[in-house]
Amino acid sequence: QVQLVESGGGLVQAGGSLRLSCAASGSIFGITAMAWYRQAPGKERELVAVITSGGTKNYADSVKGRFTISRDNAKNTVYLQMNGLKPEDTAVYYCSVSSVLHNYWGQGTQVTVSS
């Protein structure tokens, strides 16, 4: 059974940095993309960043230039380096792994940015 385990969330002051990690336990056949989403209170879940199996990266406009997504294929792990954090980045962050057979989700990790 595949599980995605996220870590790295926490409380940080505005302007600070955090690095989120998401490790997949178990093998996943045919990964097409790995991504980070976030959901703030009272808002819909939104895509933050995605990296395809070919290495193409895309970001939400709100995080471009501040966040960087990367992956370690050997470890089936995806990372989100977040710099220049703003209070509006406060949310629960979820990792997602898409494969040809299934979409997997992590349990979420809280990121809180104080002003």
Buried (B, 14 or more C-beta within 10 A) or exposed (E): EBEBBBEBBEEBEEEBEBBBBBBBEEEBEEBEBBBBBBBBEEEEBEEBBBBBBEEEEBBBEEBEEBBBBBBEEEEBBBBBBBBEBBEEBBBBBBBBBBBEEEEBBBEBBEBBBEE
